[in-house]
Each structure stands twice: as C-alpha cells, then as structure tokens.
Amino acid sequence: MLQLNGRLKTSNNVSSGKMPVIGYLKIGEKRINAQGKEYPSSTDYFVPRGKYADLFIKQFGDKCNQLTIAFISDNVSEVCNQRYEWWQGGVRYGYGDGQDFFIYDTTRKEYVPFTGTESERERLGNWEMMLTLRFLVVDITGIIGVWQLDTKAKASSIPQIVESFDFVMHNAGRVKGIPFDLQVEKVKSYKPSERGKPQSVYPVLKLIPNISQASIEKLQKFANSEELNKTMLLTEAKIKQIEASVIEHDLIDNPPGEKIEEPFDEDELVQADKFRGYVESNYNIGTSLKADKEHLIAQLSKSKIKDERLLNQVRQWIDAKAEEMKSANINKHSGTLNF
C-alpha cells in the first residue's frame, strides 16, 4: 500500500485514512398525519439522509428507485456486511456473525467475546439480522465518499443481496470496479388475503450486476472525470490508492451510551402500514374507532411488530385517528384483525 510522506510510518506501511460515509439511504420515511403527528412508513424509493441528501435529490429527484453503484473494496466486512445485532433503547449491546458473538463490557468499555451457550445468549435480548452496504453512487461526482444502506429485511432483501453479491465474488473473484444496479420496489405477497385484511405489500431491495456497455461507459466516465482524476478511481492503479481509504467496519466504534439511529425493520414497517390500512378502510365508514381503540391496541401488542419505537408510533396514530373520528357513529365495529 502506498505510504505517504508527512504521515507516521508504520511497520506495515498501511495508510490509516478513512473515506467518510457522506450519506445514508433508507427505504422508509416519517410522514405527518392530519393531527401533525409523525409516523414511519415504508417506501418504494430511496430516502437520502445526511449532509449531502440535497445533492442526491438534485441528481435523482425525490422518488429514485434505481442507482448505479460500485464497491471500492473486495473486503466483504467493509462493503456488504451481514451480521446479528442486539439493540435496546437505541443502543447496540452486542453483535456477531452467527458463530462468534461479542457483548459490550461496561467495566472494560469494549466489546468482548461471549462465551456462554446459545440459549444464554438468546435470553440476553432480541438478536436481529442486519446487512450494511457501503458503496459509491456513480452518478454523483464532486464529492468523494461512500453511501451507506442498512436493512433488517431478513426474509426478503437480505437473501437476494447476499446471493447476488456472493455470486459475483465467487465467479469473478472480485466486486470492486464492477457496476451494480441497486433497486427498490414494492411487491405483493402471493398469499391469499384473509377477509378484512389488506393484501401484504412490502419493499424489496435488489442488487443486480450490470455489465451492459452503457453501465461500463458510465463507470469509466465517472473514473476519468476531471474532478476526480487525481484522487479516484476504478482503474487498477487508482483502486490501490484509495483502497486504504475505504471506511473501516465502524460498528465497534458505537458502544452503549453513544446512541445512533437504529433502522426500522422493513417487515415491521409493512405490518404498521397494513395496520393503518385496515383501520382506514374499516373505520371511515361510520363506525367508531374511539369505541374500539383499546381493543385495537391490544391486537397490536400481539402482532409481529416488536420494535417499541414503532409500536409507540402506531399507538399515537390510533389515538390521533380516534380523536379525528370522535364525532362519527358510535356503533362498535365487529371485525377482527389478524396479522
């Protein structure tokens, strides 16, 4: 690795520089109801967050559902990291790869290997699968940095992304410098819809290798642009120069006490949307939501939504909706909701 003058010399001569995460992409956003209350909802487009979110929107608009991206490292843990994590109250207490797990030690102020049994680990808290992607967005130039996307959709998005990424890695021996299309779309479940229950519609992320001539030319143009020519790009020589600057696995740098925003589980967001859809379709016909409010909240507690933040958001939405409809017919609705 290139050793720069004016830097501390190390035994392995590796640069310690970092390429910053300049933005985060989500497939959910907060919306405002009639009472001015915020609630989270899933989307079928990317929602940028961070200092350069406006740059993303300026380039792609506010409903972008497909991007051409490129990875600048073949280190899977840096660019396509799948793992389990244990969160509580916006704080990460543990993480692991399915075999080796680490728990935060409040005495030592660091994550230490967990040596207990699997059942002991599961009793500590709710361990959830998470996938983090870090990549360059090819159509954004002038700003050097990677974008990050986190997903917890273990039944839909994560398997597809991992399978596509690993297929390219195994067959090409690399992913860096290869263009991919990153897409998000909402799909309908093929399962039969139960009476009174909206059909399940949920967002799915897809990672598709794109070696079309247009994508290759786009990547080459990006690599050779005058703005970036001296610092980047995806030629072999320039990849080696910036590889040391790829952001390191930063999860271990967020110990308990340093709260960061944990992403919502897309599947749980879908359940919340489905619940609101059920209420909207069944209580805007003259029945009284106020009369059924406690019953619905009790049903909500038995649903697949486990994230307390999201549960609170839905409870607040029910309260606001009940107030909105308090002058409606007070006949009690007899339907039931099955998640």
Residue pairs with C-beta under 8 A, 6 or more apart in sequence:
1 12
1 13
1 14
1 15
1 240
1 243
1 244
2 15
2 240
2 241
2 244
3 9
3 13
3 15
4 15
7 15
7 16
10 16
14 244
15 244
15 245
16 244
17 244
17 245
18 245
18 246
18 247
18 248
19 72
19 144
19 145
19 146
19 242
19 245
19 246
19 247
20 145
20 146
20 247
21 50
21 134
21 145
21 146
21 147
21 148
21 247
21 250
22 50
22 51
22 52
22 143
22 145
22 146
22 147
23 48
23 49
23 50
23 51
23 52
23 53
23 55
23 56
23 145
23 147
23 148
24 48
24 49
24 50
24 147
24 148
24 149
24 150
25 46
25 47
25 48
25 49
25 56
25 147
25 148
25 149
26 43
26 46
26 47
26 48
26 49
26 149
26 150
26 263
27 42
27 43
27 44
27 45
27 46
27 47
27 151
27 184
27 203
27 205
27 266
28 40
28 41
28 42
28 43
28 47
28 263
28 264
28 266
28 269
29 40
29 41
29 43
29 47
30 38
30 39
30 40
30 41
31 38
31 39
31 40
31 41
32 38
33 39
33 317
33 320
33 321
34 320
34 324
35 320
35 323
35 324
37 316
37 317
37 320
38 313
39 272
39 276
39 313
39 314
39 316
39 317
40 264
40 269
40 272
40 310
40 313
41 269
41 272
41 273
42 186
42 202
42 203
42 266
42 269
42 270
42 273
43 184
43 203
44 65
44 184
44 185
44 186
44 203
45 62
45 63
45 64
45 65
45 184
46 56
46 60
46 64
46 65
46 67
46 149
46 184
48 56
48 57
52 143
52 145
55 140
55 143
56 64
56 137
56 140
59 139
59 140
60 67
60 139
65 183
65 184
65 185
66 181
66 182
66 183
66 184
67 137
67 138
67 139
67 181
67 182
67 183
68 137
68 138
68 139
68 179
68 180
68 181
68 182
68 210
68 215
68 218
68 219
69 135
69 136
69 137
69 138
69 147
69 179
69 180
69 181
69 182
70 135
70 136
70 138
70 176
70 177
70 178
70 179
70 180
70 219
70 222
70 234
71 79
71 80
71 134
71 135
71 136
71 175
71 176
71 178
71 180
72 79
72 135
72 136
72 146
72 176
72 177
72 234
72 239
72 242
72 243
72 246
73 79
73 176
73 243
73 246
74 169
74 174
74 175
74 176
75 246
76 165
76 169
77 249
78 134
78 246
78 247
78 248
78 249
79 133
79 134
79 135
79 175
79 246
80 131
80 132
80 133
80 161
80 162
80 165
80 175
81 131
81 132
81 249
81 251
82 97
82 129
82 130
82 131
82 158
82 162
83 95
83 96
83 97
83 129
83 130
83 131
83 251
84 95
84 96
84 97
84 98
84 101
84 127
84 128
84 129
84 130
85 92
85 94
85 95
85 127
85 128
85 130
85 251
86 92
86 93
86 94
86 95
86 103
86 124
86 125
86 126
86 127
86 128
87 93
87 125
87 126
87 128
87 262
88 125
88 126
89 259
90 259
90 260
90 261
90 262
91 256
91 257
91 258
91 259
92 104
92 251
92 254
92 255
92 256
92 260
92 262
93 103
93 104
93 124
93 125
93 256
94 101
94 102
94 103
94 104
94 111
94 114
94 124
94 125
94 127
95 101
95 102
95 111
95 251
95 252
96 102
96 114
96 127
100 113
101 113
101 114
101 121
102 111
102 112
102 113
102 114
102 252
103 111
103 112
103 114
103 124
104 110
104 111
104 112
104 255
104 256
105 111
105 112
106 256
109 255
110 255
111 252
111 255
114 121
121 127
126 306
128 152
128 154
128 265
129 152
129 154
129 158
130 150
130 151
130 152
130 263
131 150
131 151
131 152
131 157
131 158
131 161
131 162
132 148
132 149
132 150
132 251
133 148
133 149
133 150
133 151
133 161
133 182
133 207
134 146
134 147
134 148
134 246
134 247
135 146
135 147
135 149
135 180
135 182
136 146
136 147
137 147
138 179
138 218
138 219
138 222
139 218
139 222
141 222
141 225
141 227
141 228
142 227
144 228
144 231
144 232
146 246
146 247
149 182
149 205
150 263
151 157
151 158
151 161
151 205
151 263
151 266
152 158
152 263
152 264
152 265
152 266
152 267
153 202
153 203
153 204
153 205
153 265
153 266
153 267
154 267
155 267
156 202
156 204
156 205
156 266
156 267
157 203
157 204
157 205
157 206
157 266
160 204
160 205
160 206
160 207
161 205
161 206
161 207
164 180
164 206
164 207
164 208
164 209
165 175
165 207
167 209
168 174
168 175
168 178
168 209
169 175
172 178
176 234
176 239
176 243
177 219
177 234
177 236
177 239
178 209
178 211
179 209
179 210
179 211
179 215
179 216
179 218
179 219
180 207
180 208
180 209
180 210
181 206
181 207
181 208
181 209
181 210
181 215
182 205
182 206
182 207
182 208
183 205
183 206
183 207
183 208
184 203
184 204
184 205
184 206
185 203
185 204
185 206
186 201
186 202
186 203
186 204
187 201
187 202
187 203
187 204
188 199
188 200
188 201
189 199
189 200
189 201
189 202
191 200
193 199
193 200
194 338
196 278
196 282
196 335
196 336
196 337
197 274
197 278
197 337
197 338
198 274
198 277
198 278
198 281
200 270
200 274
201 270
201 273
201 274
202 266
202 267
202 270
203 266
203 270
219 234
222 228
222 233
222 234
223 232
223 233
223 234
223 235
223 238
224 233
231 241
231 242
232 238
232 242
233 239
233 242
254 260
264 307
264 309
264 310
265 307
267 304
268 304
268 305
268 306
268 307
268 310
269 310
271 303
271 304
271 305
271 339
272 305
272 310
272 313
272 314
274 339
275 300
275 303
275 305
275 314
275 337
275 339
276 314
276 317
278 337
279 289
279 296
279 318
279 321
282 333
282 335
283 289
283 292
283 321
283 325
283 328
283 333
284 325
286 328
286 329
286 331
287 328
287 329
287 331
287 332
287 333
288 325
288 326
288 328
288 329
288 330
288 331
288 332
288 333
289 296
289 318
289 321
289 322
289 325
289 328
289 333
290 322
290 323
290 325
290 326
290 330
291 330
291 331
291 332
291 333
292 332
292 333
293 318
293 319
293 322
296 318
296 337
297 315
297 318
299 336
299 337
299 339
300 311
300 314
300 315
300 318
301 311
302 339
303 339
304 339
305 311
305 314
